[in-house]
Amino acid sequence: MTEDFSSDAILVVDDEATFAKGIARLLQKGFPAHTVLVRDSAAKALEALQERPCALMITDVRMPGQDGFALLEQALTVAPALTVVMLTGYGSVEAAVKALKSGAYDFLAKPVDQDVLFRCVARALDRAALMRENRRLRQAAGACPRGQSIIGESPAMRRLLGEIQAVAQNDYTVLIQGESGSGKELVARTIHALSRRGANTMVSLNCTAVPEHLLESELFGHVKGAFTGAAQARQGLFLAADGSTLHLDEIGDMPTHVQPKLLRALQEKEVRPVGGSEAIRVDARILASTNRRLEARMAAGEFREDLYYRLNVLTLHVPPLRERSQDIPLLARHFLARTCEELETGEKELTPDALDFIKARNWPGNVRELLNFVRRAAVFSSGPYITEAQVRLLDAQAKNPGAATGYGNYLEAKERVLDDFTRSYVLGLMERTRGNVTQAARLSGLERVSLQKILKRLGVDAARFRPAGEYADE
């Protein structure tokens, strides 16, 4: 069953009808795009949650029958993605701590100031939206078949998927272009899988992985005694791909002396083994991929123009990750699920803040770099959740590998990594809380005084993160 991710309702639960209706009127005024429901007991609130999904529940703690804590526990069982804010006229530090430890997002004491309520609800609704998106991405990633290569919902990826569907229906040669790590091989495998040749195994060759003097033999085969060490005849990859697909990766780096022989094989649809006298007919569809600009290679005399036009019958461009950033959370979810399965560690989940950080980060290595980053996060996180703090630390280590691996003085390297992480974490925390030190301390789990000392040590002024006209939270 597909989960409903579109809920925007706010549920107010309080046995004091006048108070509950007053809160509802304020919320309807302050958040007109959201439906506000009112219930006067825990039992009725649970019925409401079962009838329709809600983004946010604001509940009193002290109510006849089941209290707010019992409701909180049962509500999160019914709706795990629900964001809950607790209300009470008997506010205390102990009650607030208990509420937060029980799974509540925030805690407000009666009587509630309108501005405080609005700020709290705005943050809670933002959090609820992130949680819904988190669950949607998790469901979408889980729905991808284990062998499926292409993952993405961005316009760039939808366009690419449409092009893949189109070129898969014929046997023309396809040139797949894209930056390193963008997923060119996965595109090739998908084209093959969707083609009439998909029942047969695709044959792949990385043109840079074979020594130049052996590449011709690797492609076309050789007869016995063709050269020193050729103790027996060998079938080349063209013949191995007969009736199937041959993927030539890094075609832009193919040695110039092999290029005319590849051109002849493509034109004549036959190959001549090294040392052989007879040509052999072959039916192999060619998919070629490169991260090189072949036009520049041609201009430099490093790639044959006639071979370029023979390969460039159909062209696909695989977009880099920076052109499809909205796909990053879905990819990260998918990679995390796959990594946990490989490691047999049980499910892990990226928190909304961690996903936000990953989405905002630059990925010059594209999908491959993202995959490796998620794998490291899965390996080095001990609990079921991977937090923003953890991914920031991994990022700091990636940017300063010498410090991370302990090159040089160990203590100095360790201090550099911790300092980089602390600065990155605190700046992100200040941006998120708009310079509100009290809220930042609560989110980070630090004492307010401790956080202030860190800010002072790093020379970070919380005031510069506050919107104009907003006062400090001293």
Residue pairs with C-beta under 8 A, 6 or more apart in sequence:
2 139
3 135
3 136
3 139
4 53
5 132
5 133
5 135
5 136
7 52
7 53
7 54
7 55
7 132
8 33
8 34
8 35
8 55
8 125
9 34
9 35
9 36
9 37
9 52
9 53
9 54
9 55
9 56
10 27
10 31
10 34
10 35
10 36
10 37
10 54
10 55
10 56
10 57
10 58
10 121
10 125
11 37
11 38
11 39
11 45
11 48
11 49
11 54
11 56
11 57
11 58
11 59
12 20
12 23
12 24
12 27
12 36
12 37
12 38
12 39
12 57
12 58
12 59
13 20
13 38
13 39
13 40
13 41
13 42
13 44
13 45
13 57
13 58
13 59
13 60
13 63
13 68
13 71
14 20
14 23
14 40
14 59
14 60
14 63
14 87
15 40
15 41
15 60
15 63
15 64
16 60
17 40
19 110
20 38
20 39
20 40
21 38
23 58
23 112
23 117
24 36
24 37
24 38
26 114
26 117
26 118
27 34
27 36
27 117
27 121
28 34
28 36
30 114
30 117
30 118
30 121
31 121
31 122
31 125
34 55
34 125
37 48
37 54
39 45
39 47
39 48
41 63
41 64
41 65
41 66
42 59
42 63
42 65
42 66
42 67
42 68
42 70
42 71
42 74
43 65
43 66
45 57
45 59
45 71
45 75
46 71
46 74
46 75
46 78
48 54
49 57
49 75
49 78
49 79
49 82
50 78
53 79
54 79
54 82
55 82
55 83
55 125
55 128
55 129
55 132
56 82
56 83
56 84
56 85
56 121
56 124
56 125
56 128
57 75
57 82
57 83
57 84
57 85
58 84
58 85
58 87
58 121
59 68
59 71
59 72
59 75
59 84
59 85
59 86
59 87
60 68
60 86
60 87
60 88
61 67
61 68
61 69
61 86
61 87
61 88
61 90
61 95
61 99
62 68
62 88
62 89
62 90
63 71
66 74
68 86
68 87
68 88
68 99
69 98
69 99
69 102
72 84
72 86
72 99
72 102
72 103
72 104
73 102
73 103
75 82
75 84
76 82
76 84
76 103
81 128
81 131
81 132
81 134
81 135
82 128
83 105
83 124
83 125
83 127
83 128
83 131
84 103
84 104
84 105
85 104
85 105
85 106
85 107
85 108
85 120
85 121
85 124
86 95
86 96
86 99
86 104
86 106
86 107
86 108
87 108
87 109
87 110
87 112
88 95
88 107
88 109
88 110
89 109
89 110
89 111
91 107
91 108
91 109
91 110
95 107
96 107
99 107
100 106
100 107
105 124
105 127
106 120
106 123
106 124
108 116
108 117
108 120
127 352
130 352
130 355
130 356
131 352
133 329
133 352
134 329
134 349
134 350
134 352
134 355
137 329
137 330
137 333
137 355
138 333
138 337
138 349
140 153
140 330
140 333
141 151
141 330
141 333
141 334
141 337
142 337
144 151
144 334
149 183
149 186
149 187
149 189
149 190
149 193
150 157
150 160
150 161
150 164
150 183
150 186
150 187
150 190
151 157
151 327
151 330
151 331
151 334
152 158
152 160
152 161
152 324
152 327
152 330
152 331
153 326
153 327
153 330
154 319
154 323
154 324
154 325
154 326
154 327
156 319
156 323
156 324
157 319
157 324
157 327
160 187
160 316
160 317
160 318
160 319
163 316
164 187
164 190
164 191
164 194
164 316
165 194
167 174
167 191
167 314
167 316
168 190
168 191
168 192
168 194
168 195
169 194
169 195
171 195
171 285
172 313
172 314
173 266
173 285
173 286
173 287
173 288
173 310
173 311
173 312
173 313
173 314
174 188
174 191
174 286
174 287
174 288
174 313
174 314
174 315
174 316
175 251
175 288
175 289
175 290
175 294
175 311
175 312
175 313
175 314
175 315
175 316
176 184
176 187
176 188
176 287
176 288
176 289
176 290
176 315
176 316
176 318
177 184
177 289
177 290
177 291
177 315
177 316
177 317
177 318
178 184
178 187
178 289
178 291
178 317
178 318
178 319
178 320
179 291
179 318
179 320
179 366
180 291
180 365
180 366
180 368
181 365
181 366
181 367
181 368
181 369
182 291
182 318
182 319
182 320
182 321
182 366
182 367
183 318
183 366
183 367
184 249
184 289
184 290
184 291
184 318
185 204
185 247
185 249
185 289
187 289
187 316
187 318
188 202
188 204
188 245
188 247
188 249
188 287
188 289
189 202
189 247
191 245
191 287
192 198
192 202
192 244
192 245
192 247
192 285
192 287
195 245
195 285
197 243
197 244
197 245
197 285
200 243
200 244
200 245
201 244
202 241
202 244
202 245
202 246
202 247
203 237
203 240
203 241
203 244
203 245
203 246
203 247
203 284
204 246
204 247
204 249
205 218
205 219
205 237
205 246
205 247
205 248
205 249
206 249
206 250
207 215
207 248
207 249
207 250
207 251
207 253
207 254
208 250
208 253
210 218
212 255
212 257
212 258
215 254
215 255
215 258
216 258
216 261
216 274
217 226
217 227
217 230
217 234
217 236
217 273
217 274
218 236
218 237
219 236
219 237
219 238
219 258
219 261
219 262
219 265
219 271
220 236
220 238
220 261
220 265
220 271
220 272
220 273
220 274
221 233
221 234
221 235
221 236
221 238
221 239
221 271
221 273
221 274
221 276
222 230
222 233
222 234
222 236
222 273
222 274
222 275
222 276
223 230
223 233
223 273
223 274
223 275
223 276
224 230
224 231
224 232
224 233
225 275
226 273
226 274
226 275
226 276
227 274
227 275
230 274
230 275
233 273
234 273
236 271
236 273
237 246
238 246
238 265
238 271
238 282
238 284
239 271
239 280
239 282
241 282
241 284
241 285
242 282
242 283
242 284
243 283
243 284
244 284
244 285
245 284
245 285
245 286
245 287
246 284
246 285
246 286
246 287
247 287
247 288
247 289
248 254
248 286
248 287
248 288
248 289
249 288
249 289
249 290
250 289
250 290
250 291
250 292
251 288
251 289
251 290
251 311
252 290
252 291
252 292
252 293
252 294
252 297
252 303
253 290
253 292
254 262
254 303
256 302
256 303
256 304
259 303
259 304
259 307
260 304
260 307
262 307
263 304
263 306
263 307
263 310
265 271
265 282
266 286
266 307
266 310
266 311
267 310
268 279
269 281
269 282
269 283
270 279
270 280
270 281
270 282
271 279
271 280
271 282
272 278
272 279
272 280
273 280
286 311
288 311
294 303
294 308
294 312
295 308
297 303
298 304
298 305
298 308
320 366
321 327
321 328
321 363
321 366
321 367
321 370
322 362
322 363
325 359
326 359
328 358
328 359
328 363
328 370
329 350
329 355
329 358
329 359
331 367
331 370
331 371
332 350
332 355
332 358
332 370
332 374
333 350
335 370
335 371
335 374
335 375
336 348
336 349
336 350
336 374
336 377
336 378
336 386
337 347
339 374
339 375
339 378
339 379
340 346
340 347
340 348
340 378
343 378
343 379
345 378
346 384
347 384
348 378
348 381
348 383
348 384
348 385
348 386
349 384
349 385
349 386
350 358
350 377
350 385
350 386
350 391
351 385
351 386
351 387
351 388
353 387
353 388
353 432
354 386
354 387
354 388
354 390
354 391
356 388
357 388
357 391
357 392
357 395
357 428
358 370
358 373
358 391
361 395
363 369
363 370
365 372
373 391
373 394
373 395
373 398
376 394
377 386
377 390
377 391
377 394
378 386
380 390
380 394
381 387
381 390
388 425
388 428
389 421
389 425
392 421
392 424
392 425
392 428
393 417
393 421
395 424
396 404
396 417
396 420
396 421
396 424
397 403
397 404
397 417
398 404
399 420
400 416
400 417
400 420
402 408
402 413
403 413
403 414
403 416
403 417
403 420
404 413
404 417
405 413
406 413
406 414
407 413
422 454
422 458
423 458
423 460
425 444
426 451
426 454
426 455
426 458
426 460
427 460
429 440
429 443
429 444
430 440
430 455
430 460
430 462
430 465
431 465
432 440
432 443
433 439
433 440
433 443
433 465
434 465
434 466
434 467
434 470
435 462
435 463
435 464
435 465
435 466
435 470
435 472
436 462
436 466
436 473
437 448
437 451
437 452
437 455
437 462
437 472
437 473
438 448
438 473
439 473
440 451
440 462
441 447
441 448
441 450
441 451
444 451
446 454
455 461
455 462
462 472
463 472
466 472
